[in-house]
Amino acid sequence: MTHFPPPAEELRLLDTELRQLDVRRAHLLARRAWLVAALQQAAPPVAPGWPARPAPAASSRRPETGAAGVQNVLLLLGGILLTVAAMAFTLVSWGHLGIAGRSAVLGAVTLAVLGAPVALLRRRLRSTAESVAGLGLALTALDAYALHEVAFTAADGTTYAAAASTLLAALWAAYGTALAALPGTAALRLPGPAALTVGQLALPLWAVAAGGGAHSVTAAALLTAAFDAAVALRMAQRPVRTVAVVCALATGGWGGAAAVGLSLDATGPGEAARAAALLVLAAAIALCVTRYAPHPGFTAGGALTAALCGVAGLGGVLRASTPGDWTVPGYLACGIALLAVVRGPEPVRRGVAWASGLVQAGAVLWAVPAVAVTVLGPVARLGHIWSGAPADARAAVTVDAFWPPYAATAPLLLAAVAVVLATAVRDGEWRAQARTAAFALLCAAMVVVPVALELPYVVSLFVLGATAAALLAPTKPTTRSPWTAAGLALLVSLGLAFLSLATETATLTVLAVLTAMFAGAAWRGRAAAVSAGASLGWATALAVAAGAAAGWRPEHIALLVLVVPVVAALVAPRIGDRVTTAVVEAVGAGAGLLAVGLAVFDPPLLALVLALCAVIAAGTAVRPDRRRVGYAAVALFVLASWVRLTSWRVGLVEAYTLPVTVPALLVGALRRRRDPAASSWTAYGPGLTATLLPSLAVAWGDPGWTRPLLLGASALLLTLLGARHRLRAPLLLGGTVLTLDALHELAPYLVQMTDALPRWAPPALAGLLLLALGATYEQRLRDVRRVREVLERMN
């Protein structure tokens, strides 16, 4: 009868066998792979074994460069070298032949080189034919130079260059077409792009030769770009189409930038209209590209370019006809109008929308300096506190700054862009962000209005205050984010507070209003963390300003500032939000630090401020979730006592250390009562060390006997208490201090005894001591073990 093991045991055996089979199979596969590699390398037999890594065969190395790449590089270098040689021949060498002789030789060589690609193409040497054709095209350019030096020496250089570039472009294009039409040959890639490239110079050079000004040259460049675009859209050959696109972008970009420059430099409506006509031409070219562009990206790009050209042209006409302050609003109006007139497919609408957005972004950037001066300029009032009311709002913000030129219309620009963002963006994904941006721009416009219009100083304070109040007013959640509104209100209130530093009345009024305004917002739950923190911060500033207005000294103002930490400590437990609670407590702590800084030069009042801060911290530590603040309260109490003792000119170190030791020992005793397993080092070590070690350090330098005697008596008492209650910390600390104190008292006598003994006595005594220790070594070890056991039984 067959006996089967239990299922669990049988499963374990099967898993073990399968693992062994897997290991054996992997071993055999690795051996097979090595044998196959060895046979492929045709290497001599090797000793049995398992090589770590077979050496790669020399035949397996691949060339770093392909044959086609090497061929192209060689042909390119050959063509370049031959071209350089031809130039040197024409310009420098063979001077005894004269320019006419060199021209004849060069012409004959050019004809031979231009004819060579026919035979090369029939032999299917296309790359060599391309290289030779390139050399031939370069030689034709040298031929043109030679003809100017031989036959057309009196011709105008610009006119001849224009004619030469036109003729060369036509000849190169005809040469490429003729080669493609010959039987048994194929089209070359080089003549067409080369003809298109040299043709970029033809129209601009003809315009210069005809005596045309900047407008004519710009028009010639734009017409050239139009021709390039037509070639790019109609030509089937990829090299020609690629070069045409590059030339269209380069020449069209140059022509468009030149037209914009002419529009900006126009001094009258007539010049602006001519520049606008050029920009209309550029826009028409871009629109034609959008109609026939094969890719949506080109369509959107063409629409973007056309829209920007239209805005630049019409805006330039408006600029020449209106005052300087209305230049940017004119461009902005044209940019906004694009959104109303845009029609066509989606790529076109997208490009026009991007153009309008760029114009609006430029208008906002133009207004940014005005906003920066309005918000940051009043910071300079910190150096001119209560110096008197300024003449108007602009004088109030330009204490140490200047108002940007043509910035009077900055509020109009910001408000117009805000309206467009709020109404034109209908995409659900971007609608919320657009409304937030519009809200911020509208607030910036409101802030800048008094400064831009040079309204009275009081009006500017009222406008800023009303803006902050409107930001903190309750609204529907979908209208704006309460956090965004609270952050903007905080920024506006900062500018308002700095602006109010011009007069005492304005400062006190503004700070009081801001404190109440943010407190009300926090009570209504409008971004409570920001609002509550700002309210306490403005209350702190109000306390400082009120004390200064009353003529108080800084240390007396510190007592008034302490009202803010008291309020924060009372309000914090009643706030349900943890973030808001943390912010309130942090601002209260900052106000306490400010009070300490104000009182630092008056030690008695500084001690009082520290004690009051300690009371506030102790009251906060009563809360279960703020127990750790008790450590800060103890530290503040200790600092207060030390400052008070210093102000009384107390020099006893124990007066500073005992106020620390006594509370620490009481806390340690309470902890030992609640947790009997707590170590005596944790409970009593810090308190005892705070007094024993400083007193010991002072006692070693004290020539009297009172301090060492009292210290020794205290250390003896601690040692006895530690031995009585079996507490390690008092026993060891007391014993150590007692020993060191006794050595301090015996030190003079030891010194006298050392002087009285002969010089051989100390070594002899040391030797005897070592012998005694060696003789009683085992007994000493037993004693040490016994003492260790006693100490371990102590807590």
C-alpha positions in Angstrom: 0.0 0.0 0.0 1.5 3.4 -1.1 1.9 5.9 1.7 1.4 9.6 0.8 2.7 12.3 3.0 0.3 15.0 4.3 -0.9 17.6 1.7 1.2 20.4 3.2 4.3 18.3 3.2 3.8 17.0 -0.3 3.2 20.6 -1.6 6.5 21.7 0.0 8.3 18.8 -1.7 6.9 19.6 -5.0 7.9 23.3 -4.8 11.4 22.3 -3.8 11.7 20.0 -6.9 10.4 22.6 -9.2 12.8 25.3 -8.0 15.7 22.8 -8.5 14.5 22.1 -12.1 14.3 25.9 -12.8 17.9 26.4 -11.5 19.2 23.5 -13.6 17.4 24.8 -16.7 18.8 28.3 -16.3 22.3 26.8 -15.9 22.0 24.7 -19.1 20.7 27.7 -21.1 23.6 29.9 -20.0 26.0 27.2 -21.0 24.4 26.8 -24.4 24.5 30.5 -25.0 28.2 30.6 -24.3 28.9 27.7 -26.6 27.0 29.3 -29.5 28.9 32.5 -29.0 32.2 30.6 -28.9 31.4 28.8 -32.2 30.4 32.0 -33.9 33.7 33.7 -33.0 35.7 30.7 -34.5 37.9 30.9 -31.4 40.2 28.0 -30.4 38.9 25.6 -27.8 39.0 26.9 -24.3 39.3 25.1 -21.1 36.1 24.0 -19.5 34.6 26.6 -17.3 32.2 29.5 -17.3 33.8 32.7 -18.6 32.5 35.9 -16.9 32.1 37.8 -20.2 33.0 36.6 -23.7 35.3 39.0 -25.6 33.6 40.6 -28.6 34.7 39.6 -32.1 36.6 42.1 -34.2 34.2 41.5 -37.1 31.2 42.5 -35.0 32.4 46.1 -34.7 30.2 48.5 -36.6 31.5 51.6 -38.5 30.7 54.8 -36.7 29.8 56.6 -40.0 27.8 55.2 -42.9 29.1 55.1 -46.5 26.6 57.7 -47.6 27.6 60.1 -44.8 31.3 59.8 -45.7 30.5 60.4 -49.4 28.4 63.5 -48.7 31.1 65.0 -46.4 33.8 64.4 -49.0 31.7 65.9 -51.8 30.8 69.0 -49.7 34.4 69.6 -48.6 35.5 69.2 -52.2 32.9 71.6 -53.5 33.9 74.2 -50.8 37.6 73.9 -51.6 37.0 74.3 -55.3 34.9 77.3 -54.7 37.5 78.9 -52.5 40.1 78.2 -55.1 38.0 79.8 -57.8 37.5 82.9 -55.7 41.2 83.1 -55.0 41.9 82.7 -58.7 39.5 85.4 -59.7 40.3 87.9 -57.0 44.0 87.4 -56.3 45.9 84.9 -58.4 47.1 85.0 -62.0 47.5 88.7 -61.9 49.6 88.7 -65.1 46.6 87.6 -67.1 44.6 90.6 -66.1 40.9 90.6 -65.1 39.8 90.0 -68.7 42.0 86.9 -69.1 40.9 85.6 -65.8 37.3 86.2 -66.7 37.6 84.3 -70.0 39.3 81.4 -68.2 36.7 81.5 -65.4 33.8 81.6 -68.0 35.2 78.5 -69.8 35.6 76.6 -66.5 32.1 77.6 -65.5 30.6 76.2 -68.7 32.5 73.0 -68.3 31.5 72.6 -64.6 27.8 73.3 -65.3 27.8 70.7 -68.1 29.5 68.0 -66.0 26.3 67.2 -63.9 24.6 65.9 -67.2 27.1 63.1 -67.6 27.2 62.4 -63.9 23.4 62.1 -63.7 23.3 59.7 -66.6 25.8 57.6 -64.8 23.6 57.8 -61.7 26.1 59.7 -59.6 23.5 62.1 -58.1 25.5 63.2 -55.1 28.6 64.0 -57.1 26.4 65.9 -59.6 24.9 67.9 -56.7 28.3 68.9 -55.5 29.6 69.8 -59.0 26.4 71.8 -59.7 26.9 73.7 -56.5 30.4 74.6 -57.6 29.0 75.7 -61.0 26.5 78.0 -59.3 29.2 79.6 -57.2 31.3 80.1 -60.3 28.4 81.9 -62.0 28.4 84.4 -59.1 32.1 84.9 -59.6 31.5 85.4 -63.3 29.1 88.2 -62.4 31.7 89.9 -60.4 34.3 89.4 -63.2 31.9 91.0 -65.7 31.4 94.0 -63.5 35.2 94.5 -63.3 35.7 94.0 -67.1 32.6 95.3 -68.9 30.5 97.3 -66.5 33.0 99.2 -64.4 31.0 102.4 -64.7 27.8 100.9 -63.6 26.3 101.7 -60.2 27.1 99.1 -57.6 23.6 98.8 -56.2 22.0 98.7 -59.7 24.4 96.1 -60.9 23.9 94.0 -57.7 20.2 94.1 -58.2 20.5 93.1 -61.9 23.0 90.4 -61.1 20.9 88.9 -58.3 17.8 88.9 -60.6 19.7 87.3 -63.5 21.4 84.7 -61.3 18.1 83.7 -59.8 16.6 83.3 -63.2 19.6 81.4 -64.6 19.8 79.0 -61.6 16.1 78.3 -61.8 16.3 77.7 -65.6 19.4 75.5 -65.1 17.6 73.3 -62.6 14.6 73.0 -64.9 16.7 72.2 -67.9 18.6 69.5 -66.2 15.3 67.9 -65.1 14.0 68.0 -68.7 16.9 66.3 -70.3 16.4 62.6 -71.1 18.2 60.2 -68.8 18.7 62.8 -66.0 17.0 63.5 -62.8 16.1 66.8 -61.1 18.8 68.3 -58.8 17.8 69.5 -55.3 20.3 72.4 -55.2 19.5 74.9 -58.1 15.9 75.6 -57.0 16.6 76.6 -53.4 19.7 78.5 -54.4 17.8 80.5 -57.0 15.1 81.3 -54.4 17.7 82.3 -51.8 19.6 84.7 -54.1 16.2 86.1 -55.3 15.5 87.5 -51.9 17.9 90.4 -52.7 16.4 91.3 -56.0 13.4 93.5 -55.2 15.0 95.3 -52.1 18.1 96.1 -54.1 16.0 97.4 -57.1 14.1 99.6 -54.6 17.4 101.0 -53.2 18.8 101.5 -56.7 15.7 103.4 -57.7 16.2 105.9 -54.9 13.3 104.7 -52.9 13.2 105.3 -49.1 12.5 103.1 -46.2 8.9 102.6 -47.3 9.9 101.4 -50.8 12.4 99.0 -49.4 9.9 97.6 -46.9 7.3 97.2 -49.6 9.9 95.3 -51.8 10.7 93.0 -48.8 7.0 92.3 -48.3 6.4 91.5 -52.0 9.4 89.2 -51.9 7.9 87.5 -48.9 4.6 87.1 -50.8 6.4 85.5 -53.7 8.1 83.1 -51.2 4.8 82.2 -49.6 3.3 81.5 -53.0 6.2 79.2 -53.9 5.9 77.4 -50.6 2.2 76.8 -51.1 2.4 75.8 -54.8 5.8 74.1 -55.2 5.8 70.3 -55.0 9.6 69.8 -54.4 10.3 69.5 -50.7 13.7 71.2 -50.7 12.3 74.2 -52.5 9.2 74.3 -50.3 11.3 74.2 -47.2 13.6 77.0 -48.3 10.6 79.0 -49.4 9.0 78.8 -46.0 12.2 79.9 -44.3 12.7 82.8 -46.7 9.1 83.8 -46.3 9.4 83.9 -42.5 12.7 85.7 -42.6 11.9 88.3 -45.3 8.3 88.8 -44.1 9.4 89.2 -40.5 12.0 91.7 -41.5 9.5 93.6 -43.7 6.8 93.5 -41.0 9.2 94.7 -38.2 10.4 97.5 -40.5 6.8 98.5 -41.2 6.0 98.6 -37.5 9.1 100.8 -36.9 7.9 103.2 -39.6 4.5 103.3 -38.0 6.0 104.1 -34.6 8.3 106.7 -36.0 5.6 108.5 -38.1 5.4 112.2 -37.2 2.1 112.8 -38.9 -1.1 111.1 -40.2 0.4 110.9 -43.8 3.5 108.9 -42.8 1.4 106.8 -40.4 -1.1 106.0 -43.3 1.8 104.9 -45.6 3.2 102.7 -42.9 -0.4 101.4 -42.3 -0.6 100.5 -46.0 2.5 98.4 -45.7 1.1 96.7 -42.7 -2.1 96.0 -44.6 0.0 94.4 -47.3 1.7 92.2 -44.7 -1.7 91.3 -43.3 -3.0 90.4 -46.8 0.0 88.2 -47.4 -0.6 86.5 -44.0 -4.3 86.0 -44.8 -3.5 84.4 -48.1 -1.3 82.0 -46.3 -4.1 81.2 -43.9 -6.4 80.4 -46.9 -4.0 78.0 -48.6 -2.0 76.7 -45.6 -1.9 72.9 -45.5 -1.6 72.7 -41.7 -3.9 74.3 -39.0 -0.8 75.6 -37.2 0.2 77.7 -40.2 -3.4 78.9 -40.5 -3.4 80.0 -36.9 0.0 81.6 -37.2 -1.0 83.5 -40.4 -4.2 84.7 -38.7 -2.2 85.9 -35.7 0.3 87.8 -37.9 -2.4 89.4 -40.0 -4.3 90.5 -36.9 -1.2 92.0 -35.3 -0.3 93.8 -38.5 -3.8 95.3 -38.7 -3.7 96.4 -35.1 -0.2 98.0 -35.6 -1.3 99.8 -38.7 -4.6 101.2 -37.5 -3.2 101.9 -34.0 -0.3 103.8 -35.6 -2.8 106.1 -37.5 -4.6 106.7 -34.2 -1.3 107.4 -32.5 -0.4 110.1 -35.0 -3.8 111.7 -34.6 -4.2 111.7 -30.8 -2.2 112.9 -27.8 0.5 110.7 -26.3 -1.5 109.6 -23.3 -4.0 108.0 -25.7 -1.5 106.0 -27.8 -1.8 102.7 -25.9 -5.6 103.0 -25.5 -5.8 103.3 -29.3 -3.9 100.1 -29.8 -5.9 98.4 -27.1 -9.2 99.4 -28.8 -8.0 97.9 -32.1 -7.0 94.7 -30.3 -10.4 94.4 -28.6 -12.2 95.1 -31.8 -10.5 92.0 -33.3 -12.7 89.8 -31.1 -15.8 91.4 -32.6 -14.8 91.1 -36.3 -13.2 87.6 -36.2 -14.8 85.1 -38.6 -13.8 82.0 -40.3 -12.6 78.5 -39.4 -11.5 77.5 -35.9 -7.7 77.9 -36.5 -8.3 81.5 -37.8 -10.5 82.4 -34.8 -7.8 81.0 -32.5 -5.0 83.0 -34.1 -7.0 86.2 -34.0 -7.9 85.6 -30.3 -4.3 85.1 -29.5 -3.4 88.3 -31.3 -6.1 90.2 -29.3 -4.7 88.6 -26.1 -1.2 89.7 -26.9 -2.4 93.3 -27.5 -4.3 93.3 -24.2 -1.3 91.8 -22.3 0.9 94.5 -23.7 -1.6 97.2 -22.5 -1.5 95.6 -19.0 2.3 95.6 -19.0 2.2 99.3 -20.0 0.0 100.0 -16.9 2.1 97.9 -14.5 4.6 100.7 -13.6 1.7 103.0 -12.6 0.3 100.3 -10.4 3.7 99.6 -8.9 4.3 103.3 -8.1 0.8 103.6 -6.6 1.2 100.5 -4.3 4.9 100.7 -3.5 5.6 104.4 -3.6 3.9 105.1 -0.2 6.5 102.9 1.5 8.8 105.8 1.3 6.5 107.5 3.8 8.2 105.5 6.6 11.1 108.0 6.3 8.6 111.0 6.4 6.1 110.0 9.1 3.5 112.7 9.9 5.3 115.3 7.7 2.0 116.8 6.6 -0.7 116.3 4.0 0.6 116.2 0.4 -0.9 118.4 -2.3 -2.7 115.6 -4.1 -2.7 111.8 -4.5 0.1 111.8 -7.0 2.4 113.8 -4.7 1.5 111.4 -1.9 2.8 108.3 -3.8 5.8 109.9 -5.5 7.8 110.8 -2.4 11.0 109.1 -3.6 9.7 107.9 -7.0 8.5 109.5 -10.3 5.2 109.0 -12.1 5.7 107.1 -15.4 5.1 109.2 -18.6 1.8 108.7 -20.5 0.4 106.7 -17.6 -2.7 108.8 -17.0 -4.8 106.3 -18.9 -3.6 103.3 -17.0 -6.9 102.9 -15.1 -8.8 102.9 -18.4 -6.5 100.2 -19.8 -6.9 97.9 -16.8 -10.6 98.3 -16.6 -11.1 97.7 -20.4 -9.0 94.4 -20.2 -10.9 93.4 -17.1 -14.3 93.8 -18.9 -13.0 91.8 -21.9 -11.8 89.0 -19.6 -15.1 88.9 -17.7 -17.3 88.8 -20.8 -15.3 87.3 -23.7 -14.0 84.1 -22.1 -16.8 81.6 -22.2 -14.7 78.4 -22.1 -15.7 76.6 -18.9 -12.2 75.5 -18.2 -10.8 79.0 -18.3 -13.8 81.0 -17.2 -13.0 80.9 -13.5 -9.4 82.0 -14.0 -10.5 84.8 -16.4 -12.9 86.1 -13.8 -10.3 86.1 -11.1 -7.8 88.0 -13.4 -10.5 90.5 -14.4 -11.4 91.0 -10.7 -7.7 91.7 -9.9 -7.3 94.1 -12.8 -10.5 96.0 -11.9 -9.1 96.4 -8.3 -5.8 97.7 -9.7 -7.7 100.2 -11.8 -9.6 101.5 -8.8 -6.4 101.9 -6.9 -4.7 103.9 -9.6 -7.6 106.2 -10.4 -6.9 108.9 -7.7 -3.2 109.0 -8.6 -3.8 109.1 -12.4 -6.3 111.9 -12.1 -4.4 113.8 -9.3 -7.3 113.8 -7.0 -7.0 115.3 -3.5 -5.2 113.3 -0.8 -8.3 112.6 1.3 -10.1 111.3 -1.8 -7.3 108.8 -2.5 -7.6 107.5 1.1 -11.3 107.1 0.7 -11.0 105.3 -2.6 -8.5 102.8 -1.3 -10.5 102.2 1.8 -13.7 101.7 -0.2 -11.9 99.3 -2.5 -10.7 97.2 0.4 -14.1 97.2 1.9 -15.7 96.1 -1.4 -13.2 93.3 -1.6 -14.1 92.0 1.8 -17.9 92.4 1.2 -19.9 89.1 1.1 -20.7 87.9 -2.4 -21.9 84.7 -4.0 -19.3 81.9 -4.1 -19.3 81.8 -7.9 -18.5 85.5 -8.2 -15.0 85.4 -6.9 -12.8 83.4 -4.5 -12.9 84.7 -0.9 -9.2 83.9 -0.6 -8.3 86.0 -3.7 -10.5 88.8 -2.5 -8.9 88.8 1.0 -5.4 88.7 -0.4 -6.1 91.7 -2.7 -7.8 93.5 0.2 -4.6 92.9 2.3 -2.4 94.4 -0.5 -4.7 97.4 -0.9 -4.8 97.9 2.8 -1.0 97.9 3.0 -0.8 100.7 0.4 -3.5 102.6 2.3 -1.7 102.2 5.6 1.6 103.5 4.1 -0.3 106.3 2.4 -1.9 107.4 5.7 1.5 108.0 7.3 1.4 111.6 6.0 -0.7 112.9 8.9 -1.3 111.7 12.4 -5.1 111.9 12.1 -5.1 109.9 8.9 -2.9 107.2 10.4 -5.0 106.7 13.5 -8.3 106.7 11.5 -7.1 104.4 8.8 -5.6 101.9 11.2 -8.7 101.8 13.3 -10.9 101.3 10.2 -8.7 98.5 8.9 -8.7 96.7 12.2 -12.5 96.8 12.4 -13.0 96.0 8.7 -10.8 92.9 8.8 -12.2 91.8 12.1 -15.7 92.0 10.7 -14.6 90.0 7.7 -13.1 87.3 9.9 -16.3 87.2 12.0 -18.3 86.6 8.8 -15.9 83.8 7.8 -14.5 85.6 4.7 -11.1 83.9 4.4 -10.9 83.9 8.2 -7.2 83.1 8.4 -6.1 86.1 6.4 -8.7 88.4 7.8 -8.1 87.6 11.4 -4.4 87.8 11.1 -4.6 91.1 9.3 -7.0 92.5 11.9 -4.6 91.7 14.7 -1.7 93.0 12.7 -3.5 96.3 12.1 -4.4 96.4 15.8 -0.8 96.1 16.7 0.1 99.0 14.3 -2.8 101.0 15.8 -1.4 100.5 19.3 2.0 101.7 18.3 0.6 104.7 16.5 -1.7 105.6 19.4 1.1 105.5 21.9 3.3 107.6 19.6 0.5 110.1 19.2 0.1 110.3 22.9 3.8 111.1 23.3 4.7 107.9 25.2 8.1 106.4 25.3 8.7 103.1 23.4 8.8 101.1 26.6 5.4 102.4 27.7 4.0 101.7 24.2 5.1 98.1 24.7 2.5 97.7 27.5 -0.2 98.9 25.1 1.0 96.5 22.4 0.6 93.6 24.9 -3.2 94.1 24.5 -3.0 92.3 21.1 -1.5 89.1 22.5 -4.1 89.1 25.3 -6.9 89.4 22.7 -5.3 86.7 20.5 -5.0 84.3 23.5 -8.7 84.9 24.4 -10.0 84.6 20.9 -7.9 81.6 19.7 -9.8 78.9 21.7 -13.1 80.0 20.3 -12.1 79.6 16.7 -13.0 76.3 15.1 -10.6 76.3 12.2 -7.1 75.1 13.1 -5.4 77.2 10.4 -7.1 80.4 11.6 -6.2 79.5 15.2 -2.6 79.0 14.3 -2.5 82.3 12.4 -4.1 84.2 15.2 -1.6 82.8 17.7 1.3 83.5 15.5 0.3 87.1 15.0 -0.2 87.4 18.8 3.3 86.0 19.4 4.7 88.5 16.9 3.0 91.3 18.7 4.6 90.0 22.0 8.0 90.0 20.4 7.4 93.6 19.2 6.6 94.6 22.8 9.8 93.0 24.1 11.8 94.9 21.4 10.2 98.2 22.3 11.0 97.7 26.0 14.5 96.4 25.6 16.3 99.6 26.6 14.4 99.9 30.0 15.3 96.8 32.1 12.6 97.3 34.8 9.8 97.6 32.2 11.4 94.9 30.1 11.1 92.5 33.1 7.5 93.5 33.5 6.8 92.9 29.8 8.5 89.5 29.9 6.5 88.6 33.0 3.2 89.6 31.3 4.1 87.6 28.2 4.8 84.7 30.5 1.4 85.1 32.1 -0.2 85.1 28.6 1.7 82.0 27.6 0.8 80.2 30.9 -2.9 81.0 30.2 -2.5 79.5 26.7 -0.8 76.4 28.2 -4.0 75.6 30.2 -5.6 74.4 26.9 -5.0 70.7 26.4 -3.7 71.1 22.9 -1.2 73.8 23.9 0.6 72.1 26.8 4.0 72.7 25.2 3.5 76.5 25.5 4.2 76.0 29.2 7.9 75.6 28.5 7.8 79.1 26.9 6.0 80.4 29.9 8.6 79.1 32.3 11.4 80.5 30.1 9.7 83.9 30.0 9.3 83.9 33.8 13.0 83.0 34.2 14.0 85.7 31.8 11.8 88.2 33.6 13.4 87.4 36.9 16.9 87.6 35.5 16.2 91.0 33.9 14.8 92.2 37.2 17.8 91.0 39.2 20.1 92.6 36.7 18.3 95.9 37.0 18.8 95.6 40.8 22.5 95.0 40.3 22.4 91.6 42.0 25.7 89.7 41.5 25.0 86.5 43.3 24.8 83.7 40.8 22.3 81.7 43.1 19.8 84.5 42.7 19.6 83.7 39.0 19.8 79.9 39.2 17.5 79.2 42.2 14.4 80.6 40.4 15.0 78.0 37.8 15.9 75.2 40.1 12.9 75.4 42.5 10.2 75.3 39.8 12.1 72.6 38.0 12.4 70.4 41.1 8.7 70.9 41.8 7.8 69.9 38.3 10.1 66.9 38.6 8.4 65.9 41.9 5.0 66.1 40.3 6.1 63.9 37.5 7.6 61.3 39.8 4.3 61.2 41.7 2.3 60.7 38.5 4.9 58.3 36.9 7.0 56.4 39.6 8.9 54.7 36.8 10.4 58.1 35.6 14.1 58.4 36.0 15.6 60.7 38.6 17.8 62.2 36.0 14.8 63.3 34.0 12.9 64.5 37.0 15.6 66.2 39.1 18.7 66.3 36.9 18.0 69.6 35.0 16.9 71.5 38.2 19.9 70.4 40.3 22.4 71.0 37.5 21.1 74.6 37.0 22.2 75.6 40.5 25.1 73.2 41.5 27.3 73.6 38.4 27.3 77.5 38.3 27.8 77.7 42.0 30.7 75.2 41.9 32.3 77.3 39.1 32.0 80.4 41.1 33.1 78.7 44.3 36.4 77.6 42.8 37.3 81.3 42.2 35.9 82.6 45.5 38.7 83.3 48.1 36.1 83.3 50.9 34.8 80.4 52.9 31.1 81.1 53.0 30.1 80.0 49.5 32.2 76.8 49.5 30.8 75.9 53.0 27.2 76.4 52.0 27.7 74.6 48.7 29.4 71.7 50.5 26.6 71.5 53.0 24.0 71.5 50.2 25.9 68.9 48.3 26.2 66.7 51.4 22.4 67.0 52.0 21.7 66.0 48.4 24.0 63.0 48.7 22.3 61.9 51.9 18.8 62.3 50.4 19.9 60.4 47.3 21.2 57.6 49.4 18.1 57.6 51.7 15.6 57.5 48.8 17.9 55.5 46.4 17.8 58.2 43.7 20.8 58.2 41.4 20.7 61.8 40.2 20.9 63.5 43.7 23.4 60.9 44.9 25.9 61.3 42.0 25.5 65.0 41.5 25.7 65.8 45.2 28.7 63.5 45.7 30.5 64.9 42.7 30.0 68.5 43.8 30.9 67.7 47.4 34.2 66.0 46.3 35.2 68.9 44.0 34.3 71.4 46.7 36.4 69.5 49.2 39.3 69.4 46.8 39.0 73.2 46.4 39.2 73.7 50.1 42.2 71.3 50.5 44.0 72.6 47.4 46.2 75.2 49.3 47.3 72.5 51.8 48.1 70.0 49.1 50.2 72.6 47.4 52.1 73.3 50.6 52.6 69.6 51.2 53.8 69.1 47.7 56.4 71.9 48.2 57.6 70.3 51.5 58.1 66.8 50.1 61.3 65.9 48.3 61.1 65.3 44.5 61.4 61.6 44.8 58.4 61.3 47.1 55.6 61.7 44.5 56.9 58.9 42.2 57.4 56.7 45.2 53.9 57.4 46.5 52.6 56.7 43.0 54.5 53.4 42.8 53.2 52.3 46.2 49.7 53.2 45.2 50.0 51.0 42.1 51.4 48.1 44.1 48.6 48.4 46.6 46.0 48.5 43.8 47.6 45.5 42.1 47.7 43.5 45.3 44.0 44.2 46.1 42.7 44.1 42.5 40.3 41.3 42.9 38.9 42.7 46.1 38.4 46.1 44.3 36.5 44.4 41.5 34.1 42.8 44.0 33.6 46.1 45.7 32.9 47.8 42.3 30.3 45.1 41.4 28.7 45.5 44.7 28.4 49.3 44.3 27.0 48.9 40.8 24.3 46.5 42.0 23.3 49.0 44.7 23.1 51.8 42.1 21.1 49.7 39.8 18.5 49.0 42.5 18.0 52.7 42.9 15.6 54.6 40.7 
